[in-house]
């Protein structure tokens, strides 16, 4: 599970988005799965959607309005946390998502367990694989919420949740979970008739090159020789390798320029430092004294990479 946390200043705007159709009509059946008191009005289950939505926003903003009268309201009072399950995870029930939301707001300090003055919050579900938690960061005693390091505490709690629910275990610390393609990338893939997104195709090419390389230099040689792929190697003034970026030859933006991805944008473990670390660990093992020519090795490795990445 992955959490994404942001802050804003428009409670009503966030609620409208969560209960709206989404940017590409991707939201389905938006409804509450949990709330600060268990009785928050749910626009998704009400006959008068607009009136109920306004009631929900008013409930969330109650302490904020009181703090404003005292001149103590934070400028960015909206706390927004999305929690997403892995693609391979089973579909969780509303009750399970509600329990997960409660654990997240407790762990982050938004609404600590057994704290009657915790912040007001709701958890909205409008898809099978994720929820959104919306909170206002003014406590019942009108003090600001104590949610320092909320991303780290949420991430730590999600690790425990994965274990408790038998879900895919994301590697914490090095953040090796590859990011999902964005909706724009998915729509572009559909328009161009490709079977996979550019990000996924490039990730496959890089992982294949890493799997057969014995050094960072050989990895880049193999990658550069892969059909349909553009590679730009970045170096320090000393000439040492600094990084790389990669693009599909036929994937361009509106200006006709290649759409580049750094290794870390494909997946955190595909940055050059991570690849160097992995290959160095591999080459530390005893090797045969009669090594084949490096270029011959690279040529053989390239032949093992699929010619068509789509």
N, C-alpha and C positions, 0 to 999 in steps of 0.2 A: 504494500500500500504506500501511496505517495501523497503527501500533503502539500498544498500550495496556499500560502497565507499572504494577504494584502490588506491594506487599510484605505479607507475612503471617508467621505463626509456626507454621503447621501443615502440614508437608510431606505427611503422610498424608491430611489433609482435601483438599488440592488434587489429589493423585493420584486419590483416590476420585471427585472431581467430574469430572476429565478422562476417566476411564474409565467413568463412570456414564452413565445415560440422558439426563442433562441435566434442566433444570427443566420442559421440556415434551416430553420424549422426542425431542429434536432431534439427539442425538448418534448417529452411525452408524459402525460399524466402528472404534472407537478403537484406535489402534496407534502404536507409535513410528516416527518417520521419521529420528531421529538421536539421539545421546547423547554424553556426555563422552568415552567411550572406544570407542564403537561396539559394545560388548558388553553393554549394560545389559539386564536381563531385561524382556521385554515381556508384560505380563498379557494384552494383546489377542491374542497369538499362542500362548498357553500353555494346556496342558490343565487345569492347576490355577490358575484365575484368582486366587483369594484368596491362595494361598501366594505366587504370583509377584508379586502387587501388594505384599505385605509385603516381599519381597526387594528390590523396586525402591526402596521407601521407605527401607529399611535402607542400601542402596547410596548413595542421595542424602544421607542423614544421617550417614554415617560420620565425616567431618571435624567435623561439628557436635558429635557426641557426644564426640569427643576434645577439642574446644575447651571444652566444658562442664566436663569434668573439671579443666581448668586455670582455669576461671572467666573464659574469654575469648569466650564465645559471644554473638553479637548477639541482642537481644531479638526482633527481627523478621528471621528468617534466610531466609525464603522470598522468592525473586524470581520473579515471574510476568509473563511478557510474551506477549501474544497479538498475532499478526501476521495481518492480514486483507487479502486482495486485493480489488480493485474488482469490482463486479458485472459490468462489461464485460470483465474479463480472462478469458483462457482458463483451463481447469482445469489446474493444475500437477500434475506427477507427485510421488510420494513422494520420489524422488531430488532433484528440484528444491526441494521444501520443506525437505528435509534440508540441502541446500547453503545455503539462505536462513537456516535456523536457525544454522548454524555461523558465517555471516558476521555475524549479529546478536550472538551471544555474544562473538565476537572484537572487534567494534567497540565494544561497551558496556563491555568490561573484565571481564565475567563469566568468560570463558575466553580470554584473549589468545592469539593464534597463537604456536605454539612455546613456550608457557609450561607446563611440566610440572605446576605447582602451581595451575593454573586451577581454578575451582569446578566442582563436579559438576552436571550438567544433563541434561535430556532434552527432546525435542520430541515432542509428541503431536498426532496428527491425528485428528479425529473428525467432519470435515465437508470438503466439497470446496474451500471458499474460505478456510480459515484454519488456523493451527496455534497451539498453546500451548507456550511454553517454560517449564519449571519448573526452578529452580536453587536450591541452598542456598549462601548467600553467605559460606561459610568456605572459604578456599583450602587447598590441600594442605599448606602450611607453617603452617596454623592462624591465619593473619592474615585480617582481613576483606577482602572483595573491594573492589577499587578501581573502582567503577562510578559515579562522580560524573557528573552530567549525562547519565545513561543514556538518557533520553528523546530528548534532542537528538542524541546520537551514533547511536542506533538510527534516528531519523528521517532523518538524513543518509545512513546506509548504505542505507536503504530507497529513497532517491532514486536511488542508484547501481544498486541491484538492479532497479528499474523500467526503467532504461535498458538494462541488460545483458540482461534477459529480454524486452524489448519489451512491457512492461506499461503500463497507464494511468499517466500521469505526474501525480501529485498536486502541486499548486502549493505549494511549501514557503514558509514565512515567514508568509504571510497566512492559511494554513490554510483555503483556500476549498473544500475538499472537504466537501460536505454530509453530515451524519451520517445513517446509515441509521436507518429506523424501528426502534424496539425491538420485541422479541418481544411484549410486552404490547400495544403499539400495533397490531401485525399481527393479534393475536388479537381485539382489540376491533373492528377493521375487519371481520374475518370474521363476528363475532357480529352486527354491525349491518347487514350486507349491503352495505356500501360497496365500491367497487372500488379505492379508494386510501386510504391512511391520512390522518388529519387533517394530519399534518406535511407530507406530499407535496402535498396539495391547497392548503394555505396557502402553501407554497413557490412553487407555480405562480402563485397569485394575486399574491404580492408581486413575483415576477420580471416578471409581465405589467405590473403597475402601474409598476414602475421603467422598463420599456422604453418607455413612452409619456409619462412625466413629464419635466418640464424643471426642476423644483426639488423640494427635500424637502417643501415645503408642498403642492405640487401632487400629489406622490406620495401623501401621506397623505390628501388629498381624494379622489383616485381610489380608493385602497384602501378608505376608509370607505364609499364608494358602491357597493362590490361586493356583489352579492346573496349572502346566506348567511354573511357575514363580520362579526365584531365587531372593532373596533379601539379600543384605549385609547392615547391619546397622552400621553406624559410630558414635563413641562416643568420647567426650572429656575425658581427664584423670580423670576428676571428676566423670565420669559416665553419665553425661548429654548427651542427644541426640545431635549430630552434623549434621547428614545428612543420606542419604541412596542412594544406587544405586540398579538398578534392571536389570534383563536380562531374556530372554526366555530360558528355559532349553535346547531347541533344536536349538538355534541360536548361532553358534560358529564361531570363526575366523579360519584362516588357521592353526593355532597351536592347534586347538581343544579347545580353551578357550572360556568361555562365553563372549558375546559382551555386556558390561555393559553400562547403561545409568544412569547418575545422574538425579534426578527429574527435575532440571532446564534445562537439555538437552531435556527432553520431552516437556516441556513448562515452561516458566518462573514462572507461578503461581503454578507449582507443586514442587517447591523447598520446603524443609522442613520448613524454616522460613515462607514462604507464607501459607503453609498448617497449621502450628501452629497458625498463625494469624487468619486464617479463622475459625478453630475449636474453638479457644479461644473466638472469637466473638460470636459463636453459643452457647457455654456452659455458657456464661455470663447471659443467659436468665434464669428465675426461673425454677427449675426442681422439679419433683415429689419426695417427701421424700422417697417413697418406690421404690428405684431403683433396677432393676434386677442385678444379678451377672454379672460383666464385662465380664468374660469368656463366660458366656451364651450369652451375647449380641454379642460378637465377633463371636461365632459359628453360631448364627442365621444370622449374616451379611454375613459370608462367603457363606452360602447356597444361598444367593441372587445373588452371582456373577456367571456369566456364566462359566461353567467348561472348555469350549473350547474358547480360545481367538482368534483363527484364523478366 
